[in-house]
């Protein structure tokens, strides 16, 4: 039981650090207008403290165009 709560706490701290790093990079200034902007924000949050080691994940996605 105790290990599960410790792991849960570590995951929350990891994501909070990633959210702070994304904020420091200015990703929250305007709402994401494109899919790639949203995925970049999500990747930075998921990367957590790795953002401070020089990692700068950039997301990209392509939405299929109607035929």
PyMOL Python script that loads the backbone (N, CA, C, O; Angstrom):
from pymol import cmd

cmd.read_pdbstr("""\
ATOM      1  N   UNK A   1       0.817  -1.187   0.000  1.00  0.00           N
ATOM      2  CA  UNK A   1       0.000   0.000   0.000  1.00  0.00           C
ATOM      3  C   UNK A   1       0.862   1.253   0.000  1.00  0.00           C
ATOM      4  O   UNK A   1       0.550   2.214  -0.703  1.00  0.00           O
ATOM      5  N   UNK A   2       1.928   1.260   0.767  1.00  0.00           N
ATOM      6  CA  UNK A   2       2.774   2.438   0.885  1.00  0.00           C
ATOM      7  C   UNK A   2       3.553   2.719  -0.391  1.00  0.00           C
ATOM      8  O   UNK A   2       3.761   3.878  -0.750  1.00  0.00           O
ATOM      9  N   UNK A   3       3.983   1.667  -1.077  1.00  0.00           N
ATOM     10  CA  UNK A   3       4.754   1.851  -2.306  1.00  0.00           C
ATOM     11  C   UNK A   3       3.880   2.476  -3.386  1.00  0.00           C
ATOM     12  O   UNK A   3       4.347   3.326  -4.145  1.00  0.00           O
ATOM     13  N   UNK A   4       2.640   2.071  -3.461  1.00  0.00           N
ATOM     14  CA  UNK A   4       1.716   2.637  -4.447  1.00  0.00           C
ATOM     15  C   UNK A   4       1.497   4.123  -4.238  1.00  0.00           C
ATOM     16  O   UNK A   4       1.428   4.881  -5.205  1.00  0.00           O
ATOM     17  N   UNK A   5       1.388   4.546  -2.990  1.00  0.00           N
ATOM     18  CA  UNK A   5       1.174   5.969  -2.727  1.00  0.00           C
ATOM     19  C   UNK A   5       2.446   6.770  -2.998  1.00  0.00           C
ATOM     20  O   UNK A   5       2.368   7.924  -3.419  1.00  0.00           O
ATOM     21  N   UNK A   6       3.605   6.178  -2.764  1.00  0.00           N
ATOM     22  CA  UNK A   6       4.869   6.859  -3.057  1.00  0.00           C
ATOM     23  C   UNK A   6       5.025   7.024  -4.567  1.00  0.00           C
ATOM     24  O   UNK A   6       5.423   8.089  -5.039  1.00  0.00           O
ATOM     25  N   UNK A   7       4.716   5.982  -5.315  1.00  0.00           N
ATOM     26  CA  UNK A   7       4.808   6.059  -6.776  1.00  0.00           C
ATOM     27  C   UNK A   7       3.811   7.086  -7.310  1.00  0.00           C
ATOM     28  O   UNK A   7       4.143   7.864  -8.204  1.00  0.00           O
ATOM     29  N   UNK A   8       2.611   7.093  -6.777  1.00  0.00           N
ATOM     30  CA  UNK A   8       1.606   8.071  -7.188  1.00  0.00           C
ATOM     31  C   UNK A   8       2.062   9.501  -6.920  1.00  0.00           C
ATOM     32  O   UNK A   8       1.863  10.389  -7.749  1.00  0.00           O
ATOM     33  N   UNK A   9       2.668   9.716  -5.768  1.00  0.00           N
ATOM     34  CA  UNK A   9       3.179  11.038  -5.422  1.00  0.00           C
ATOM     35  C   UNK A   9       4.307  11.445  -6.367  1.00  0.00           C
ATOM     36  O   UNK A   9       4.375  12.600  -6.789  1.00  0.00           O
ATOM     37  N   UNK A  10       5.193  10.503  -6.702  1.00  0.00           N
ATOM     38  CA  UNK A  10       6.282  10.802  -7.634  1.00  0.00           C
ATOM     39  C   UNK A  10       5.753  11.161  -9.022  1.00  0.00           C
ATOM     40  O   UNK A  10       6.289  12.054  -9.676  1.00  0.00           O
ATOM     41  N   UNK A  11       4.718  10.479  -9.468  1.00  0.00           N
ATOM     42  CA  UNK A  11       4.125  10.779 -10.776  1.00  0.00           C
ATOM     43  C   UNK A  11       3.525  12.183 -10.775  1.00  0.00           C
ATOM     44  O   UNK A  11       3.710  12.937 -11.731  1.00  0.00           O
ATOM     45  N   UNK A  12       2.819  12.532  -9.721  1.00  0.00           N
ATOM     46  CA  UNK A  12       2.217  13.866  -9.629  1.00  0.00           C
ATOM     47  C   UNK A  12       3.299  14.942  -9.608  1.00  0.00           C
ATOM     48  O   UNK A  12       3.171  15.955 -10.296  1.00  0.00           O
ATOM     49  N   UNK A  13       4.355  14.740  -8.833  1.00  0.00           N
ATOM     50  CA  UNK A  13       5.451  15.713  -8.769  1.00  0.00           C
ATOM     51  C   UNK A  13       6.122  15.833 -10.137  1.00  0.00           C
ATOM     52  O   UNK A  13       6.453  16.935 -10.574  1.00  0.00           O
ATOM     53  N   UNK A  14       6.324  14.697 -10.814  1.00  0.00           N
ATOM     54  CA  UNK A  14       6.928  14.683 -12.151  1.00  0.00           C
ATOM     55  C   UNK A  14       6.110  15.550 -13.110  1.00  0.00           C
ATOM     56  O   UNK A  14       6.671  16.375 -13.831  1.00  0.00           O
ATOM     57  N   UNK A  15       4.784  15.365 -13.119  1.00  0.00           N
ATOM     58  CA  UNK A  15       3.924  16.110 -14.031  1.00  0.00           C
ATOM     59  C   UNK A  15       3.852  17.592 -13.671  1.00  0.00           C
ATOM     60  O   UNK A  15       3.775  18.440 -14.559  1.00  0.00           O
ATOM     61  N   UNK A  16       3.877  17.910 -12.381  1.00  0.00           N
ATOM     62  CA  UNK A  16       3.867  19.311 -11.958  1.00  0.00           C
ATOM     63  C   UNK A  16       5.151  20.004 -12.422  1.00  0.00           C
ATOM     64  O   UNK A  16       5.104  21.142 -12.889  1.00  0.00           O
ATOM     65  N   UNK A  17       6.277  19.338 -12.300  1.00  0.00           N
ATOM     66  CA  UNK A  17       7.539  19.920 -12.766  1.00  0.00           C
ATOM     67  C   UNK A  17       7.482  20.146 -14.276  1.00  0.00           C
ATOM     68  O   UNK A  17       7.963  21.167 -14.767  1.00  0.00           O
ATOM     69  N   UNK A  18       6.906  19.213 -15.006  1.00  0.00           N
ATOM     70  CA  UNK A  18       6.758  19.380 -16.448  1.00  0.00           C
ATOM     71  C   UNK A  18       5.839  20.536 -16.799  1.00  0.00           C
ATOM     72  O   UNK A  18       6.102  21.268 -17.753  1.00  0.00           O
ATOM     73  N   UNK A  19       4.763  20.708 -16.038  1.00  0.00           N
ATOM     74  CA  UNK A  19       3.846  21.829 -16.280  1.00  0.00           C
ATOM     75  C   UNK A  19       4.525  23.164 -15.995  1.00  0.00           C
ATOM     76  O   UNK A  19       4.304  24.137 -16.716  1.00  0.00           O
ATOM     77  N   UNK A  20       5.339  23.219 -14.963  1.00  0.00           N
ATOM     78  CA  UNK A  20       6.089  24.443 -14.651  1.00  0.00           C
ATOM     79  C   UNK A  20       7.082  24.743 -15.769  1.00  0.00           C
ATOM     80  O   UNK A  20       7.228  25.897 -16.173  1.00  0.00           O
ATOM     81  N   UNK A  21       7.762  23.723 -16.269  1.00  0.00           N
ATOM     82  CA  UNK A  21       8.731  23.926 -17.356  1.00  0.00           C
ATOM     83  C   UNK A  21       8.035  24.429 -18.624  1.00  0.00           C
ATOM     84  O   UNK A  21       8.559  25.306 -19.312  1.00  0.00           O
ATOM     85  N   UNK A  22       6.869  23.882 -18.930  1.00  0.00           N
ATOM     86  CA  UNK A  22       6.123  24.352 -20.098  1.00  0.00           C
ATOM     87  C   UNK A  22       5.685  25.801 -19.910  1.00  0.00           C
ATOM     88  O   UNK A  22       5.677  26.579 -20.864  1.00  0.00           O
ATOM     89  N   UNK A  23       5.326  26.160 -18.697  1.00  0.00           N
ATOM     90  CA  UNK A  23       4.967  27.547 -18.417  1.00  0.00           C
ATOM     91  C   UNK A  23       6.149  28.479 -18.568  1.00  0.00           C
ATOM     92  O   UNK A  23       5.992  29.597 -19.059  1.00  0.00           O
ATOM     93  N   UNK A  24       7.326  28.047 -18.158  1.00  0.00           N
ATOM     94  CA  UNK A  24       8.526  28.869 -18.283  1.00  0.00           C
ATOM     95  C   UNK A  24       8.926  29.067 -19.740  1.00  0.00           C
ATOM     96  O   UNK A  24       9.570  30.058 -20.082  1.00  0.00           O
ATOM     97  N   UNK A  25       8.549  28.138 -20.582  1.00  0.00           N
ATOM     98  CA  UNK A  25       8.840  28.274 -22.011  1.00  0.00           C
ATOM     99  C   UNK A  25       7.775  29.107 -22.723  1.00  0.00           C
ATOM    100  O   UNK A  25       7.895  29.366 -23.921  1.00  0.00           O
ATOM    101  N   UNK A  26       6.746  29.524 -22.009  1.00  0.00           N
ATOM    102  CA  UNK A  26       5.737  30.410 -22.575  1.00  0.00           C
ATOM    103  C   UNK A  26       4.663  29.713 -23.387  1.00  0.00           C
ATOM    104  O   UNK A  26       4.025  30.343 -24.231  1.00  0.00           O
ATOM    105  N   UNK A  27       4.451  28.426 -23.151  1.00  0.00           N
ATOM    106  CA  UNK A  27       3.459  27.693 -23.930  1.00  0.00           C
ATOM    107  C   UNK A  27       2.021  27.979 -23.504  1.00  0.00           C
ATOM    108  O   UNK A  27       1.090  27.617 -24.224  1.00  0.00           O
ATOM    109  N   UNK A  28       1.819  28.611 -22.366  1.00  0.00           N
ATOM    110  CA  UNK A  28       0.468  28.871 -21.893  1.00  0.00           C
ATOM    111  C   UNK A  28      -0.022  30.272 -22.254  1.00  0.00           C
ATOM    112  O   UNK A  28      -1.110  30.664 -21.832  1.00  0.00           O
ATOM    113  N   UNK A  29       0.754  31.034 -23.024  1.00  0.00           N
ATOM    114  CA  UNK A  29       0.395  32.411 -23.357  1.00  0.00           C
ATOM    115  C   UNK A  29      -0.892  32.515 -24.152  1.00  0.00           C
ATOM    116  O   UNK A  29      -1.727  33.377 -23.878  1.00  0.00           O
ATOM    117  N   UNK A  30      -1.055  31.654 -25.119  1.00  0.00           N
ATOM    118  CA  UNK A  30      -2.259  31.636 -25.939  1.00  0.00           C
ATOM    119  C   UNK A  30      -2.753  30.196 -26.046  1.00  0.00           C
ATOM    120  O   UNK A  30      -1.958  29.261 -25.952  1.00  0.00           O
ATOM    121  N   UNK A  31      -4.035  30.015 -26.239  1.00  0.00           N
ATOM    122  CA  UNK A  31      -4.523  28.638 -26.388  1.00  0.00           C
ATOM    123  C   UNK A  31      -3.965  28.002 -27.667  1.00  0.00           C
ATOM    124  O   UNK A  31      -3.789  28.683 -28.676  1.00  0.00           O
ATOM    125  N   UNK A  32      -3.692  26.713 -27.619  1.00  0.00           N
ATOM    126  CA  UNK A  32      -3.127  26.057 -28.803  1.00  0.00           C
ATOM    127  C   UNK A  32      -4.109  26.086 -29.966  1.00  0.00           C
ATOM    128  O   UNK A  32      -5.253  25.650 -29.836  1.00  0.00           O
ATOM    129  N   UNK A  33      -3.658  26.599 -31.092  1.00  0.00           N
ATOM    130  CA  UNK A  33      -4.522  26.706 -32.267  1.00  0.00           C
ATOM    131  C   UNK A  33      -4.362  25.503 -33.196  1.00  0.00           C
ATOM    132  O   UNK A  33      -5.239  25.222 -34.013  1.00  0.00           O
ATOM    133  N   UNK A  34      -3.253  24.804 -33.069  1.00  0.00           N
ATOM    134  CA  UNK A  34      -2.992  23.677 -33.951  1.00  0.00           C
ATOM    135  C   UNK A  34      -2.717  22.430 -33.127  1.00  0.00           C
ATOM    136  O   UNK A  34      -2.380  22.504 -31.945  1.00  0.00           O
ATOM    137  N   UNK A  35      -2.865  21.308 -33.766  1.00  0.00           N
ATOM    138  CA  UNK A  35      -2.623  20.030 -33.108  1.00  0.00           C
ATOM    139  C   UNK A  35      -1.178  19.924 -32.628  1.00  0.00           C
ATOM    140  O   UNK A  35      -0.920  19.373 -31.558  1.00  0.00           O
ATOM    141  N   UNK A  36      -0.240  20.446 -33.407  1.00  0.00           N
ATOM    142  CA  UNK A  36       1.170  20.339 -33.038  1.00  0.00           C
ATOM    143  C   UNK A  36       1.485  21.171 -31.794  1.00  0.00           C
ATOM    144  O   UNK A  36       2.341  20.784 -30.998  1.00  0.00           O
ATOM    145  N   UNK A  37       0.810  22.299 -31.617  1.00  0.00           N
ATOM    146  CA  UNK A  37       1.027  23.107 -30.418  1.00  0.00           C
ATOM    147  C   UNK A  37       0.513  22.377 -29.180  1.00  0.00           C
ATOM    148  O   UNK A  37       1.168  22.382 -28.138  1.00  0.00           O
ATOM    149  N   UNK A  38      -0.639  21.762 -29.291  1.00  0.00           N
ATOM    150  CA  UNK A  38      -1.191  20.998 -28.172  1.00  0.00           C
ATOM    151  C   UNK A  38      -0.291  19.823 -27.818  1.00  0.00           C
ATOM    152  O   UNK A  38      -0.056  19.552 -26.640  1.00  0.00           O
ATOM    153  N   UNK A  39       0.214  19.122 -28.834  1.00  0.00           N
ATOM    154  CA  UNK A  39       1.060  17.964 -28.551  1.00  0.00           C
ATOM    155  C   UNK A  39       2.408  18.383 -27.968  1.00  0.00           C
ATOM    156  O   UNK A  39       2.981  17.648 -27.163  1.00  0.00           O
ATOM    157  N   UNK A  40       2.924  19.548 -28.356  1.00  0.00           N
ATOM    158  CA  UNK A  40       4.168  20.041 -27.775  1.00  0.00           C
ATOM    159  C   UNK A  40       3.997  20.327 -26.295  1.00  0.00           C
ATOM    160  O   UNK A  40       4.869  19.995 -25.492  1.00  0.00           O
ATOM    161  N   UNK A  41       2.874  20.942 -25.925  1.00  0.00           N
ATOM    162  CA  UNK A  41       2.600  21.221 -24.516  1.00  0.00           C
ATOM    163  C   UNK A  41       2.492  19.912 -23.739  1.00  0.00           C
ATOM    164  O   UNK A  41       3.071  19.775 -22.662  1.00  0.00           O
ATOM    165  N   UNK A  42       1.749  18.948 -24.288  1.00  0.00           N
ATOM    166  CA  UNK A  42       1.567  17.661 -23.614  1.00  0.00           C
ATOM    167  C   UNK A  42       2.893  16.914 -23.459  1.00  0.00           C
ATOM    168  O   UNK A  42       3.143  16.309 -22.416  1.00  0.00           O
ATOM    169  N   UNK A  43       3.735  16.952 -24.477  1.00  0.00           N
ATOM    170  CA  UNK A  43       5.029  16.273 -24.393  1.00  0.00           C
ATOM    171  C   UNK A  43       5.938  16.924 -23.358  1.00  0.00           C
ATOM    172  O   UNK A  43       6.674  16.229 -22.658  1.00  0.00           O
ATOM    173  N   UNK A  44       5.897  18.250 -23.253  1.00  0.00           N
ATOM    174  CA  UNK A  44       6.715  18.932 -22.260  1.00  0.00           C
ATOM    175  C   UNK A  44       6.250  18.600 -20.850  1.00  0.00           C
ATOM    176  O   UNK A  44       7.071  18.440 -19.947  1.00  0.00           O
ATOM    177  N   UNK A  45       4.959  18.497 -20.656  1.00  0.00           N
ATOM    178  CA  UNK A  45       4.446  18.124 -19.332  1.00  0.00           C
ATOM    179  C   UNK A  45       4.853  16.690 -19.008  1.00  0.00           C
ATOM    180  O   UNK A  45       5.274  16.402 -17.887  1.00  0.00           O
ATOM    181  N   UNK A  46       4.729  15.790 -19.982  1.00  0.00           N
ATOM    182  CA  UNK A  46       5.083  14.387 -19.744  1.00  0.00           C
ATOM    183  C   UNK A  46       6.591  14.208 -19.535  1.00  0.00           C
ATOM    184  O   UNK A  46       7.007  13.283 -18.837  1.00  0.00           O
ATOM    185  N   UNK A  47       7.406  15.070 -20.125  1.00  0.00           N
ATOM    186  CA  UNK A  47       8.854  14.955 -19.972  1.00  0.00           C
ATOM    187  C   UNK A  47       9.305  15.335 -18.571  1.00  0.00           C
ATOM    188  O   UNK A  47      10.371  14.905 -18.129  1.00  0.00           O
ATOM    189  N   UNK A  48       8.518  16.127 -17.871  1.00  0.00           N
ATOM    190  CA  UNK A  48       8.815  16.469 -16.481  1.00  0.00           C
ATOM    191  C   UNK A  48      10.168  17.112 -16.300  1.00  0.00           C
ATOM    192  O   UNK A  48      10.515  18.038 -17.034  1.00  0.00           O
ATOM    193  N   UNK A  49      10.946  16.637 -15.330  1.00  0.00           N
ATOM    194  CA  UNK A  49      12.242  17.244 -15.030  1.00  0.00           C
ATOM    195  C   UNK A  49      13.277  17.101 -16.150  1.00  0.00           C
ATOM    196  O   UNK A  49      14.304  17.780 -16.129  1.00  0.00           O
ATOM    197  N   UNK A  50      13.019  16.230 -17.118  1.00  0.00           N
ATOM    198  CA  UNK A  50      13.965  16.083 -18.227  1.00  0.00           C
ATOM    199  C   UNK A  50      14.063  17.360 -19.048  1.00  0.00           C
ATOM    200  O   UNK A  50      15.039  17.558 -19.772  1.00  0.00           O
ATOM    201  N   UNK A  51      13.042  18.243 -18.942  1.00  0.00           N
ATOM    202  CA  UNK A  51      13.097  19.525 -19.622  1.00  0.00           C
ATOM    203  C   UNK A  51      14.295  20.345 -19.164  1.00  0.00           C
ATOM    204  O   UNK A  51      14.840  21.130 -19.939  1.00  0.00           O
ATOM    205  N   UNK A  52      14.705  20.171 -17.922  1.00  0.00           N
ATOM    206  CA  UNK A  52      15.808  20.947 -17.369  1.00  0.00           C
ATOM    207  C   UNK A  52      17.173  20.349 -17.683  1.00  0.00           C
ATOM    208  O   UNK A  52      18.199  20.911 -17.300  1.00  0.00           O
ATOM    209  N   UNK A  53      17.190  19.210 -18.380  1.00  0.00           N
ATOM    210  CA  UNK A  53      18.459  18.619 -18.800  1.00  0.00           C
ATOM    211  C   UNK A  53      18.768  18.960 -20.246  1.00  0.00           C
ATOM    212  O   UNK A  53      19.756  18.477 -20.799  1.00  0.00           O
ATOM    213  N   UNK A  54      17.941  19.782 -20.862  1.00  0.00           N
ATOM    214  CA  UNK A  54      18.154  20.184 -22.246  1.00  0.00           C
ATOM    215  C   UNK A  54      17.172  19.562 -23.214  1.00  0.00           C
ATOM    216  O   UNK A  54      17.186  19.901 -24.398  1.00  0.00           O
ATOM    217  N   UNK A  55      16.329  18.672 -22.756  1.00  0.00           N
ATOM    218  CA  UNK A  55      15.337  18.047 -23.615  1.00  0.00           C
ATOM    219  C   UNK A  55      14.268  19.079 -23.967  1.00  0.00           C
ATOM    220  O   UNK A  55      13.741  19.752 -23.081  1.00  0.00           O
ATOM    221  N   UNK A  56      13.951  19.207 -25.234  1.00  0.00           N
ATOM    222  CA  UNK A  56      12.900  20.121 -25.682  1.00  0.00           C
ATOM    223  C   UNK A  56      12.018  19.382 -26.680  1.00  0.00           C
ATOM    224  O   UNK A  56      12.175  19.541 -27.890  1.00  0.00           O
ATOM    225  N   UNK A  57      11.086  18.568 -26.170  1.00  0.00           N
ATOM    226  CA  UNK A  57      10.262  17.786 -27.086  1.00  0.00           C
ATOM    227  C   UNK A  57       9.328  18.669 -27.897  1.00  0.00           C
ATOM    228  O   UNK A  57       8.657  19.548 -27.356  1.00  0.00           O
ATOM    229  N   UNK A  58       9.294  18.428 -29.179  1.00  0.00           N
ATOM    230  CA  UNK A  58       8.404  19.145 -30.083  1.00  0.00           C
ATOM    231  C   UNK A  58       7.455  18.135 -30.702  1.00  0.00           C
ATOM    232  O   UNK A  58       7.883  17.132 -31.273  1.00  0.00           O
ATOM    233  N   UNK A  59       6.178  18.405 -30.584  1.00  0.00           N
ATOM    234  CA  UNK A  59       5.194  17.492 -31.123  1.00  0.00           C
ATOM    235  C   UNK A  59       4.758  17.886 -32.505  1.00  0.00           C
ATOM    236  O   UNK A  59       4.822  19.053 -32.889  1.00  0.00           O
ATOM    237  N   UNK A  60       4.332  16.934 -33.221  1.00  0.00           N
ATOM    238  CA  UNK A  60       3.793  17.170 -34.549  1.00  0.00           C
ATOM    239  C   UNK A  60       2.728  16.134 -34.835  1.00  0.00           C
ATOM    240  O   UNK A  60       2.848  14.978 -34.431  1.00  0.00           O
ATOM    241  N   UNK A  61       1.723  16.537 -35.508  1.00  0.00           N
ATOM    242  CA  UNK A  61       0.689  15.575 -35.880  1.00  0.00           C
ATOM    243  C   UNK A  61       0.034  16.041 -37.162  1.00  0.00           C
ATOM    244  O   UNK A  61      -0.034  17.232 -37.461  1.00  0.00           O
ATOM    245  N   UNK A  62      -0.430  15.088 -37.886  1.00  0.00           N
ATOM    246  CA  UNK A  62      -1.103  15.395 -39.133  1.00  0.00           C
ATOM    247  C   UNK A  62      -2.508  14.834 -39.068  1.00  0.00           C
ATOM    248  O   UNK A  62      -2.722  13.655 -38.786  1.00  0.00           O
ATOM    249  N   UNK A  63      -3.448  15.704 -39.336  1.00  0.00           N
ATOM    250  CA  UNK A  63      -4.846  15.293 -39.349  1.00  0.00           C
ATOM    251  C   UNK A  63      -5.202  14.944 -40.791  1.00  0.00           C
ATOM    252  O   UNK A  63      -4.918  15.721 -41.702  1.00  0.00           O
ATOM    253  N   UNK A  64      -5.815  13.795 -41.005  1.00  0.00           N
ATOM    254  CA  UNK A  64      -6.152  13.429 -42.375  1.00  0.00           C
ATOM    255  C   UNK A  64      -7.142  14.430 -42.979  1.00  0.00           C
ATOM    256  O   UNK A  64      -8.101  14.854 -42.335  1.00  0.00           O
ATOM    257  N   UNK A  65      -6.879  14.784 -44.218  1.00  0.00           N
ATOM    258  CA  UNK A  65      -7.761  15.721 -44.918  1.00  0.00           C
ATOM    259  C   UNK A  65      -8.878  14.942 -45.600  1.00  0.00           C
ATOM    260  O   UNK A  65      -8.661  13.845 -46.113  1.00  0.00           O
ATOM    261  N   UNK A  66     -10.063  15.517 -45.601  1.00  0.00           N
ATOM    262  CA  UNK A  66     -11.156  14.806 -46.264  1.00  0.00           C
ATOM    263  C   UNK A  66     -10.895  14.695 -47.769  1.00  0.00           C
ATOM    264  O   UNK A  66     -10.300  15.575 -48.390  1.00  0.00           O
ATOM    265  N   UNK A  67     -11.356  13.599 -48.312  1.00  0.00           N
ATOM    266  CA  UNK A  67     -11.100  13.374 -49.747  1.00  0.00           C
ATOM    267  C   UNK A  67     -12.136  14.034 -50.624  1.00  0.00           C
ATOM    268  O   UNK A  67     -12.060  13.937 -51.849  1.00  0.00           O
TER     269      UNK A  67
END
""", "prot")
cmd.dss("prot")
cmd.show_as("cartoon", "prot")
cmd.util.cbc("prot")
cmd.orient("prot")
